[in-house]
Amino acid sequence: MRSLKKWLILAALAGLPGSPAVRAADEPPLTLDRCIRMVVEHNPLVLSSLEKYNAARARVSEARAIPQPSLTLDSDFEPRLFNFRDAWETHWGFTETLEFPGRRSVRGRIASREADQAMSDVELLKLDLIYQVKEAFYGVLLAGETIACARQDLDLSKDFLDKAEVMSKAGDIAEVEVMRARVEYARTVNALASAENDKKLAAARLNYLLARRPYDPLEVKGALKGPVIDLDIEALKNQALVSRPEIKSMEFARQAGSLRKAQASMSYLPDFNLGLSRHKVLDSATTWEFTLSMSVPLFFWQPKKGQIAEAQADLRSIEHEAEDLRNSVALDVEQAALNAVTARDQMKLFDQNILAQAEEVYSIFLFKFQKGEIGGMELIEARRSLNESRRSCAEALFNYRMAIAALEKSVGHSLEGGSYESTSLSD
């Protein structure tokens, strides 16, 4: 009876709307676009970076805050401790610091530029995660292609084994050929199991990036083969110098450095301290006091040699780093574009030439084997060559997709939505 109750409870829990197993079963196949949206919206690292940005935005309000006033109470000559009423002299008041006009504004603009840098870090993280998602997504597709190749190889090896056994019984080939066929069949069985395990690992990596449990059921929808993108290297460089988050972050750093330089120059300008107090002496009239004080830049050379000099040096350093970053980005884009062109050419070579030739060679060798003109080893080698060509073709498609993904990462935005007319990089 207890076992029946336990079984009913488990069955009820499995049918709840929030059950992971039910969600996984009802979930439609994941497209690449959906995976990208999921990683941008749910990845813990993105959420953490956004919270850091929110913290940086909060520091803007803190930087623009007005200094808090100070309240002072001075009670002298008390007959007893804390006997304020009978004290001979009482003095209370408050003081407020009034900063020179513009000082708070500059401080707030510096904090705002730092917050913009934090948002650039978020965008940079998203670019990197999107690249990783594409790598994992295409990795799942490549593993699926590898499994398909392994199954084709298994079917071919099984067909070869069946033919070898029939021909051996008929006395057309030696028994050793059958043994070779059996060894090949066992190898293809192991190769299929290995390919299926590789797909599980690729799916686990994609699940991890999408903030899902690593070994939740996962089905993707897509293809390695897609449109070929024309590339203009100069246009891509110009796009990168505008779109790359590092470039934006460096510009925000330069602006913040320029503002710090202005802030350092404002150290010569005085802040004002205003004070208002009430003064009472026993058996005497109550009086009021008003005070105004300000700093005097008597030692004017100290800020010039210290704070101002530091701000100027920091600004020059940022400008040098920005120049190096621009050169680095241009080189990164050029290398990524050339890699994409190489991957595109290899993809076309395998798809249009090598794979077709390998299939034709295998058909010829299979016909000759059935006629008894060649031995089993020649057919095995032809079959291996065909299967290797199929895998290599799938890997070439994967490499091209990853080369485009790397190029998109180096440029700072997607290239799928637009086409760049080829000039310096031609077919």
N, C-alpha and C positions, 0 to 999 in steps of 0.2 A: 504493500500500500504506500509506504514511504517512497519507494522507487518511482511509483506512478506519479505521486505528487511532484517529486523532483523533476521528472520528465516533463510534466505539464507546465511547471514554472519556467524551465529552460525554453520550452517551445513558445511560451507567451513572450518572454524577453526577446527571443529571436525575431518575433514579429513586430516589435515596437518600431515606430517610425525612425527613432534615432539609432537603431542598431547598425553598426558599421557593415555587417555582412549584407543587410538588406540594401543599404546605400550603394555598396560596391556592385551588387547584382543589378540594380536598377540604373546605375550610372551609365550614361552614354559614353562612347569612346572619346578619349581626349584628343583634341586637335592641338596643333602647335600654338595657335593663337590663344586657345583657352589655357594651355599650360603657362604661357607667358603672363596672362592676366592673373592666374593663381599665384605665381611666384612673386609678382609685384604686390599683390594684395595681402598675401598670407605668410610669406617667408619671414621667420623670426628675425633674421638679420635686417631686413627692410624695416620691419616694425620698430626694431631697436634704433635704427638710424633716424627714423622719423621722430622718435621720442627725443633723441639728442638734438634734432632740429628744433623741436618745440621748446626744449630747455634753452637753446640759443636765442630763440625769439623772446623768451621770458626775460633774458638778460638785457634786451633792448629797453624794456620798461624800467628795469632796475637802473640802467645807465642814465636814463632821462629823469629819474626821480629827483625831487627837490630835497635838499638836506633837511633832516629832522631838527626842529628847534630844541633848545636845551632850557630846562626849568631849574632855577636855583632858589634854595631856601637857606638862609643863614640866621640862626638864632643865637645871640650872645648873652652872656651873664644871666643864665637861667638860675633861679633860686633852687629849683629841683630839676632833676633830669626829665626832659621832655615837657617841662612846664613852659610852653610857648607863650601863654597869655601874660605871665608876669615877667617875661624876659625883659632886660633893660633895653636891649637893642635888637630889632628884627629887620631883616633885609631879604626881600624876595623879588624875583624877576625872571625874565627869559631872554635868551639870545638866539638870533637866527643868522645863518650865513647866506648872503645873497651872492651867487656866483656872477662873474662878469658875463654880460650878454654874449651868447653864442657858445659858451663852454659846454653847457648841457647838451645843446644841439649836436656839437661835434662828437661828444661822447656817445650819444645815441646813434649817430650815423656810423661810427666805428663798430658798435655792437651789431647794427643792422647788416653791415658788410660781413661780419663774422658769421651771422646767421645765414646769409646767402652762401657762404663757403660751406656751411654744414649741409645746406640743401644740395649743393654741387656734389658733396660726398655721397648723399643719398642717390643721386642720379648716376654717379659712377658705380656704386654698388649694384644698382639695377642693371646697368649695362653688363657688368660681369656675370650676374646671376642669369640674365637672359641668354648670354653666351653658353653658360653651363647647362641651362635648360635645353637649348638647341642641341648641344653635344649629347646630352642624355636622351633626348627625344629621338634624334637621328640614330643614336646608338641602339635604341630599342628596335627601330626599323631595320638597321643593319643586321642585328641579331636575328630578326625575322627572316631576312633574305638569306642569311647564313643557314638557318634551319631549313628553309626551302631548298637550298643547294644540297644540304646534307641529306634531305629526304630524296631528292632526285638521284643523288649519288647512291643512296641505299637501294632505290628501285633499280638502278642500272646494275649495281653489283648483284642484286638478287636475280635479275634477269640473266646476267652473265653466269651466275652459279647454276641456274636451272638449265641453261643451254649447255653448259659444260658437263653437267651430270647426264643429260640426254646423249650428248656426243660421246661421252665416255662409255656409256652402256652400248652404244652402237659400234664402239671400237674405233671411232674416228680420231680421238685424242687419248693421250696417256692419262693415267689416274693422277699423276702429279699436277696436271692442269686443274683438276677438280679441287685438289688440296689448296692450290694457290687461290682459287675462286672463293673457297671457304674462309681463308685468312683475310681476303679483301672484304668479304661480307662482314666479318666480325669487326674489322677496322671501321667500316662505315657505320655500324651500329654504335660504336663508341664515339665516333665523331658527331653523330646526331645527338647523343646524350650530352656531350660537351657543349654543343651549340645551344641546346635548350637551357642548360645551366647558365651560359653567358647571357641569355635573354633575361633570366630571372634576376641576375645581378644588375643588368642595365635598367630594368624596371624598378628595382629597389633604389637605385641612385636617383631616378626621376621622382619616385615617391618622396624621397628625402628632401629634394629641392622644393617640392610642392607642399611641404609641411604635412605629409601624410605618413602613416605607418609604413616602414620600409617594404614589408612583404604583403601589403594589401593587394588584392587583385587589380590589375591595371591593363587596360586595353587602349591602344592609341590608334588614331586614324590619320593616315598621311602616306606619303610616298617619298622615296629618296630622289626619284627622278622628277625634275621640275624645270621651270623656264630658265634659260641661260641669260644672264644679265650682262649687257654691254658696259664697258668700263672706260671712263675718261679720268686718267690719273690726276690731272690738274684740277678738274672740277671736284674730285673727291678730296684733294688736299684743302681746297678752299672751304668745302663743307666742314671738314674736320676742324679747321681753325675757328669755325663759328659754333659748331655743335658739341665738341668734346667737353665734358664736364671739367676736366683738368684745366682747360684753357679758361673757362668761365671762373673757376675757383681762383686761378692765378690773377685774373683781372680784378676780382673782388679783393684779393689780398693786396694788390697794387693800390686800389682805391682806399683801403683801410690804412695802408702805409702812408699815403699822401695825407689822409686825415690826421694820423698820429703826428706827422710832421707839423701840421697846422696847430694841433693841440699843444705840441711842445713849444711852438712860437708864442702861444697864448700864455705861457708861464710868466711872461713879463707883465701881463695884465692882472690887476689886483682883484681879489674877492673882497666883499664888504661884510663886516660883522656888525649887526645891529643889536643893541641891547636896550631893554626897558625894564626898570626895577622900581620897587616901592620901598622906601626907607623910613622906618619908624623908630624913634628913640623915646623911652619912657618919659612922660610928662612934657613932651615936646610935640610940635606940630609934625604931621606926616609930610614927607617930601618925596618927590619923584626924580629919577635919574634916567637920562638918555645917553647912550654911548654909541659912537661910530668909529670903527677901526678898519684899517686896510693895510695890506702888505705893501712894502716899498722895495722895488727891485734894485736895492743898493748894490748888491754883488751881482751885477748884470752878466758878468762873464761866466758864471757857473752854469746857467741853463744852456748857454751857447756851446760850452765844452762838454756838457753832460747829456741832458735830455734831448736837446735839439740835434746834437751830433749823432746820437744813437738813432734817432728817427730817420735822419738823412741816410745813414749807412744802411739801415734796414730797408729803406725804400730802394736804394741802388741795388742791394742784393736781390730784392724781389724782381726788379727789372731785368737783371742778368739771368735769373732763373726763368723768367717768362720767355726770354729770347731762346734759351736752351730748350725749353719745353716746345716752343713752336717748331724748332728744327727737328726735335725728336718725333713730334706728331707727324710732320711731313715725311720723315723717313719711315715711320711705322706704317703709314698709309701706303707708301710706295711699295714696301716689301709685301704687305698684305695683298695689294692689287696684283703684283707679279705672281705671288703664290696662287691667287685665284685663277689667273690666266693659265698657269701650268697645270693646275688641277682640272680646269675645263678641257684643256687639250688632251690630257690623259683619259678623262671620262669619254670624250668623243672617240679616242683611239680604241678603247676597249669595247665601247658600245657598237661602233660601226665596222670594226675590222677584226680584232683579235677574237672576240666571242663567236662571231659568225664563222671564222676560219676553224676554230676549235670544234664547233658543232659539225662542220662539214668533214673534218678529219676523222672524228669519232664515227660518223655514219659510214665512211669508207672502210675503216678498220673493222667495224662490226660486220659489215657485209663480207669482207675477206675472211674474218674468223669463221663465220658460218659456212663459207666455202672451203675452209680448211687450208687457206693460203698462208695464214699467219698463225702464230701461237697465242696462248693466253696472255703472256707477258706484254706483247705489243698492244693488245686490246686494253689491258689494265692501264698501261701508260697513257694511251689515248683518252681513256675515261678519266684518269687523274688530271690530265691536261685540260679536259673540258670542265671538270668541276672546279679546278683552280681558276680557270678563266671566268667562270660565273662568279666565284667569290671575289676575284680581283675587280670585276666590273661593278659589283655592289660596293666594294671598298672605294673605288674611284668615284662613284656617285656620292658616297658619304664624305670623302675628302673634299669634293667640290662644295658640298653644302657647308662643311665646316670652314672652308676657306672663305666663302661668302660671309659666314657668321663672324669670322675673325675680322674681315674687312669692315663689316657693319660696326663691330666694336671699336675698331680703330678710327672710323669716321664719326661715330657717335649717334647714328640713327639708322633706321632700317632702309635697305635698298630695294626691298621687294615691291614697294609701291610705285617706284619710278625707274626710269631707264636712263643711263648715261650714254650718249652717243660716243662710240669709240673713235678716238683720233690717234693718240700715241700708242694705245694698246689695241692692235687690230687682230682679226682672226688670222 
